[in-house]
Amino acid sequence: FNFLETVIIKMCCCMPINCLRILVFVACGTVLGAGAALVWAGTAISDQELFKTMLEESGGISVDTVSLGLLIGGCCLMGVGILGFVGAWKKNCLCLSVFATITLVIGVLVVAIGVALILAKDFVDENLGDAEKCKEDYKDIDDAVGKANGVFCKAECPCGMNDDTKSEYGYSATDKDIYFGSAKKVINCDPCETFSEADNKAKYDELDDTERQVVDEYLEDNFQYDPNSGEDCSQYVSAENYVDKYFTGGTKDYLDVLEWIEDEFKCSGFCTPTKYYLFSDVNKGKPEGTCFGEVNDWVQDNFTTYGAVAIAVGSYMVLVLFLSCGICCNSGEKKKKKQQVEDNKK
């Protein structure tokens, strides 16, 4: 390693100083860009429900704390980038030393991230390669999907399909197995619409004893409402408190994540396929596949590319240390030659 280090430094010392400065300027621009990206992320993250959910699950970390950390980190990186510009422009070895040391650390971290992404591809493929393995490793997510799929567009949760979506699925208002209401996604369910809407109430009344018992037990167990009591349903359950009462335990934590996955990959369900979009808008059309397969395909297609780019960028950041040494070396040689010329004149 020492031999390789010596060779690289010697090569950098032999390169034209302007060429070295341009290469360092590129690295400075990269650091400035990374800092600006962190500042942007720090200002935008507070509005992202997905990140809020993930942070809460990871130990109740405040979004404001993470946002402040990103802002501070971004400003520090931008300061380091400016320091590098000054060092390369003025050939100031002190500024270059600080810049090169920090970029060396950043470069090593970025290379490590790149390697981790490439290795993670196989790990994800192992966990999302088939439905049974998915159910085993992502039980809470699959349970959340199962609970949603078991009630959506049924007496337990009338759904808000528009005419186009009804036509796409071949449904009509008279279909006995489908209950229509206002909820475009399961988190907005209002079971009371089964009794307040005339068409839904007629379908409920026509259920056989076994089917009606299933619906009644669902309402009693989850919302403490007995449909046969004559009481007002809205006193027990509404769209506002539905999620808190129905999605209990670990299933509730993944609702925002599942909504994001459905929107991003145009899929439904996770380990188990479902007929409708459950957590995003049911009126987006028919889902294109099961989410675990879509997520796995995306990871396999992109993680190798992202990992290779990260390794390349990180390696370049490590190289900045030698480029900075080259600038200082060249600058020192020029000063020596200038001093020799002045001494010869004397």
VMD Tcl script that draws the C-alpha trace (Angstrom):
set ca {
  {0.00 0.00 0.00}
  {2.83 2.43 0.86}
  {4.40 1.77 -2.54}
  {1.09 2.47 -4.33}
  {0.58 5.62 -2.26}
  {4.08 6.85 -3.17}
  {3.50 6.16 -6.88}
  {0.18 8.04 -6.92}
  {1.64 11.06 -5.11}
  {4.62 11.12 -7.50}
  {2.26 10.97 -10.48}
  {0.17 13.82 -9.06}
  {3.31 15.89 -8.48}
  {4.24 15.43 -12.14}
  {0.83 16.54 -13.42}
  {0.31 20.20 -14.45}
  {-0.92 22.16 -11.46}
  {-3.87 23.64 -13.39}
  {-5.05 20.14 -14.25}
  {-4.87 19.16 -10.59}
  {-6.79 22.26 -9.58}
  {-9.58 21.51 -12.08}
  {-9.92 17.98 -10.71}
  {-10.13 19.34 -7.15}
  {-12.69 21.94 -8.28}
  {-14.86 19.08 -9.59}
  {-14.65 17.40 -6.18}
  {-15.56 20.69 -4.50}
  {-18.60 20.98 -6.74}
  {-19.62 17.43 -5.79}
  {-19.34 18.23 -2.07}
  {-21.27 21.49 -2.54}
  {-23.99 19.61 -4.43}
  {-24.22 16.99 -1.69}
  {-24.47 19.74 0.92}
  {-27.22 21.52 -1.02}
  {-29.09 18.20 -1.36}
  {-28.94 17.67 2.41}
  {-30.22 21.21 3.05}
  {-33.11 20.58 0.64}
  {-33.87 17.23 2.30}
  {-33.83 18.90 5.71}
  {-36.45 21.42 4.64}
  {-38.63 18.88 2.79}
  {-38.58 15.89 5.14}
  {-40.96 17.40 7.68}
  {-43.82 17.16 5.15}
  {-43.21 13.52 4.23}
  {-45.57 11.14 6.02}
  {-43.49 8.13 4.94}
  {-40.39 9.43 6.72}
  {-42.41 10.33 9.80}
  {-43.70 6.76 10.00}
  {-40.26 5.22 9.46}
  {-38.68 7.45 12.10}
  {-41.39 6.71 14.64}
  {-40.93 2.98 14.06}
  {-37.16 3.25 14.49}
  {-37.46 4.50 18.05}
  {-39.59 7.62 18.17}
  {-36.98 9.96 16.70}
  {-38.37 13.44 16.13}
  {-38.69 14.58 12.52}
  {-37.57 18.05 13.63}
  {-34.37 16.56 15.06}
  {-33.56 14.75 11.82}
  {-34.43 17.85 9.79}
  {-32.11 20.01 11.91}
  {-29.34 17.41 11.61}
  {-29.65 17.38 7.82}
  {-29.59 21.18 7.67}
  {-26.48 21.40 9.86}
  {-24.75 18.58 7.96}
  {-25.60 20.18 4.62}
  {-24.27 23.58 5.68}
  {-21.07 21.98 6.98}
  {-20.54 20.13 3.68}
  {-21.08 23.34 1.72}
  {-18.54 25.03 3.97}
  {-16.05 22.23 3.29}
  {-16.65 22.59 -0.46}
  {-15.98 26.33 -0.29}
  {-12.83 25.65 1.75}
  {-11.64 23.30 -0.99}
  {-12.30 25.93 -3.67}
  {-10.26 28.50 -1.73}
  {-7.44 26.02 -1.12}
  {-7.19 24.98 -4.78}
  {-7.56 28.52 -6.10}
  {-5.04 30.09 -3.72}
  {-2.86 26.95 -3.53}
  {-3.28 27.08 0.24}
  {-2.04 23.79 1.64}
  {-3.74 24.26 5.02}
  {-7.18 24.64 3.42}
  {-6.45 21.76 1.06}
  {-5.36 19.53 3.95}
  {-8.61 20.09 5.84}
  {-10.66 19.62 2.66}
  {-8.78 16.48 1.60}
  {-9.08 14.87 5.04}
  {-12.83 15.41 5.22}
  {-13.41 14.26 1.63}
  {-11.31 11.16 2.36}
  {-13.69 10.22 5.18}
  {-16.72 11.00 2.98}
  {-15.24 8.98 0.12}
  {-14.66 5.91 2.28}
  {-18.24 6.12 3.58}
  {-19.67 6.48 0.07}
  {-17.65 3.48 -1.17}
  {-18.94 1.47 1.81}
  {-22.52 2.49 0.95}
  {-21.96 1.43 -2.66}
  {-20.69 -1.99 -1.60}
  {-23.62 -2.34 0.83}
  {-26.13 -1.57 -1.94}
  {-24.66 -4.24 -4.20}
  {-24.68 -6.80 -1.38}
  {-28.20 -5.75 -0.31}
  {-29.52 -6.68 -3.75}
  {-29.01 -10.38 -3.03}
  {-30.39 -10.02 0.50}
  {-33.58 -8.37 -0.78}
  {-33.94 -11.00 -3.51}
  {-33.68 -13.72 -0.86}
  {-36.39 -12.10 1.28}
  {-38.71 -10.96 -1.51}
  {-38.02 -13.75 -3.97}
  {-41.23 -15.66 -3.28}
  {-44.54 -15.06 -1.52}
  {-44.04 -17.56 1.32}
  {-40.66 -16.10 2.31}
  {-42.20 -12.64 2.10}
  {-45.02 -13.62 4.48}
  {-42.49 -15.03 6.93}
  {-40.19 -11.99 6.96}
  {-42.80 -9.22 6.59}
  {-45.61 -10.60 8.73}
  {-46.93 -7.27 10.08}
  {-47.09 -5.75 6.60}
  {-48.87 -8.81 5.21}
  {-51.27 -8.79 8.16}
  {-52.10 -5.13 7.49}
  {-52.86 -5.99 3.86}
  {-54.96 -8.98 4.93}
  {-57.04 -6.89 7.33}
  {-57.64 -4.24 4.68}
  {-58.45 -6.74 1.94}
  {-60.88 -8.57 4.22}
  {-63.18 -5.55 4.59}
  {-62.70 -3.12 1.69}
  {-65.72 -2.75 -0.62}
  {-67.69 -5.10 1.65}
  {-70.34 -4.53 4.30}
  {-67.54 -3.85 6.80}
  {-66.12 -0.98 4.69}
  {-68.13 0.42 1.76}
  {-65.75 1.87 -0.85}
  {-65.94 5.00 -2.99}
  {-65.61 3.64 -6.53}
  {-66.51 6.10 -9.27}
  {-68.46 5.08 -12.38}
  {-65.31 4.47 -14.46}
  {-63.85 2.11 -11.87}
  {-67.15 0.28 -11.45}
  {-67.28 -0.18 -15.22}
  {-63.66 -1.39 -15.32}
  {-64.45 -4.09 -12.76}
  {-67.89 -4.82 -14.23}
  {-69.77 -3.75 -11.10}
  {-73.14 -2.06 -10.66}
  {-74.97 -0.63 -7.66}
  {-77.15 -3.74 -7.52}
  {-74.27 -6.23 -7.07}
  {-74.96 -7.95 -3.77}
  {-71.33 -8.58 -2.80}
  {-70.08 -5.01 -3.30}
  {-70.92 -2.13 -0.95}
  {-70.39 1.43 -2.14}
  {-69.71 4.45 0.04}
  {-67.27 7.37 0.27}
  {-63.96 5.71 1.21}
  {-61.47 5.77 -1.69}
  {-58.96 3.91 0.48}
  {-59.24 1.69 3.50}
  {-57.95 4.25 5.99}
  {-61.06 6.38 5.28}
  {-63.56 3.57 5.91}
  {-66.89 4.40 7.52}
  {-68.77 1.16 8.35}
  {-71.85 3.19 9.26}
  {-72.48 3.75 5.55}
  {-73.67 0.13 5.42}
  {-76.69 1.25 7.43}
  {-77.10 4.87 6.31}
  {-77.12 4.17 2.56}
  {-80.34 2.59 1.30}
  {-78.71 0.25 -1.24}
  {-76.17 -0.99 1.30}
  {-78.80 -1.48 4.02}
  {-80.91 -3.54 1.62}
  {-77.91 -5.78 0.84}
  {-77.13 -6.15 4.54}
  {-80.73 -7.13 5.32}
  {-80.55 -9.82 2.62}
  {-77.47 -11.51 4.10}
  {-78.00 -14.99 5.51}
  {-77.60 -15.48 9.25}
  {-73.97 -16.65 9.03}
  {-72.82 -13.75 6.84}
  {-74.66 -11.19 8.95}
  {-73.14 -12.64 12.12}
  {-69.64 -12.14 10.64}
  {-70.40 -8.45 9.97}
  {-72.01 -7.94 13.38}
  {-69.09 -9.55 15.23}
  {-66.65 -7.39 13.27}
  {-68.49 -4.25 14.43}
  {-68.84 -5.44 18.02}
  {-65.26 -6.70 18.42}
  {-63.54 -3.71 16.83}
  {-65.88 -0.79 17.55}
  {-68.15 -2.06 20.37}
  {-71.21 -1.37 18.20}
  {-74.16 -3.75 18.07}
  {-76.18 -3.20 14.86}
  {-79.22 -4.71 16.56}
  {-79.19 -2.27 19.48}
  {-80.89 0.54 17.60}
  {-78.17 2.99 18.66}
  {-76.54 5.53 16.37}
  {-73.59 3.85 14.62}
  {-71.65 7.13 14.29}
  {-71.33 7.33 18.08}
  {-69.03 4.31 17.95}
  {-67.14 4.48 14.68}
  {-66.40 6.98 11.90}
  {-63.78 7.60 9.22}
  {-61.82 9.67 11.76}
  {-61.32 6.89 14.34}
  {-61.52 3.83 12.08}
  {-57.76 3.29 11.71}
  {-57.02 3.57 15.43}
  {-59.69 1.03 16.32}
  {-59.28 -1.49 13.51}
  {-55.55 -1.49 12.71}
  {-53.99 -2.42 16.02}
  {-50.51 -3.57 17.01}
  {-47.80 -3.56 14.36}
  {-50.22 -3.38 11.42}
  {-50.95 0.32 11.93}
  {-47.30 1.31 11.59}
  {-47.10 0.36 7.91}
  {-50.20 2.05 6.45}
  {-48.35 5.13 5.16}
  {-45.55 2.96 3.78}
  {-48.04 0.75 1.95}
  {-49.75 3.80 0.48}
  {-46.39 5.07 -0.81}
  {-45.52 1.66 -2.29}
  {-48.87 1.44 -4.09}
  {-48.43 4.93 -5.53}
  {-44.81 4.39 -6.51}
  {-45.06 0.93 -8.07}
  {-48.73 0.81 -9.21}
  {-49.19 -2.46 -7.31}
  {-51.53 -3.74 -4.61}
  {-51.15 -5.98 -1.60}
  {-47.65 -6.92 -0.55}
  {-46.94 -10.62 -0.14}
  {-50.54 -11.53 -1.03}
  {-52.17 -10.22 -4.25}
  {-55.32 -8.12 -3.92}
  {-57.98 -7.04 -6.39}
  {-58.03 -3.31 -5.64}
  {-55.74 -0.53 -4.51}
  {-56.34 -0.64 -0.77}
  {-54.19 2.10 0.75}
  {-54.14 4.62 -2.10}
  {-56.97 5.72 -4.43}
  {-59.13 2.80 -5.56}
  {-60.04 4.83 -8.65}
  {-56.51 4.76 -10.12}
  {-57.44 1.69 -12.15}
  {-56.47 -1.94 -11.74}
  {-53.15 -2.72 -9.98}
  {-50.34 -3.98 -12.19}
  {-49.03 -6.67 -9.86}
  {-48.19 -7.71 -6.32}
  {-46.04 -5.20 -4.46}
  {-43.34 -7.55 -3.16}
  {-42.52 -8.58 -6.72}
  {-42.53 -5.01 -8.01}
  {-40.28 -3.80 -5.16}
  {-37.88 -6.70 -5.70}
  {-37.72 -6.05 -9.46}
  {-36.94 -2.38 -8.80}
  {-34.17 -3.28 -6.33}
  {-32.60 -5.80 -8.72}
  {-32.71 -3.28 -11.59}
  {-31.32 -0.30 -9.68}
  {-29.17 -1.28 -6.69}
  {-26.24 -2.49 -8.80}
  {-26.25 0.76 -10.78}
  {-26.55 2.92 -7.67}
  {-23.84 0.90 -5.93}
  {-21.44 1.20 -8.88}
  {-22.03 4.97 -9.08}
  {-21.45 5.32 -5.33}
  {-18.19 3.35 -5.52}
  {-16.98 5.46 -8.46}
  {-17.85 8.76 -6.75}
  {-16.37 7.59 -3.43}
  {-13.15 6.47 -5.11}
  {-12.83 9.87 -6.75}
  {-13.32 11.56 -3.37}
  {-10.50 9.40 -1.93}
  {-8.31 10.38 -4.88}
  {-8.76 14.05 -3.89}
  {-6.27 13.47 -1.06}
  {-3.54 12.69 -3.61}
  {-4.63 15.51 -5.93}
  {-4.35 17.97 -3.04}
  {-0.90 16.60 -2.21}
  {0.02 17.12 -5.87}
  {-1.04 20.78 -5.76}
  {1.00 21.40 -2.62}
  {3.95 19.48 -4.09}
  {3.84 21.46 -7.35}
  {3.41 24.71 -5.46}
  {6.41 23.89 -3.26}
  {8.57 22.96 -6.26}
  {7.73 26.25 -7.97}
  {8.67 28.20 -4.85}
  {11.99 26.35 -4.63}
  {12.79 27.04 -8.29}
  {11.86 30.70 -7.88}
  {14.10 30.95 -4.82}
  {16.97 29.28 -6.70}
  {16.63 31.78 -9.56}
  {16.72 34.69 -7.11}
  {19.73 33.19 -5.31}
  {21.58 32.75 -8.63}
  {20.95 36.41 -9.51}
  {22.60 37.43 -6.29}
}
mol new
graphics top color blue
foreach p $ca { graphics top sphere $p radius 0.5 }
foreach p [lrange $ca 0 end-1] q [lrange $ca 1 end] { graphics top cylinder $p $q radius 0.2 }
display resetview
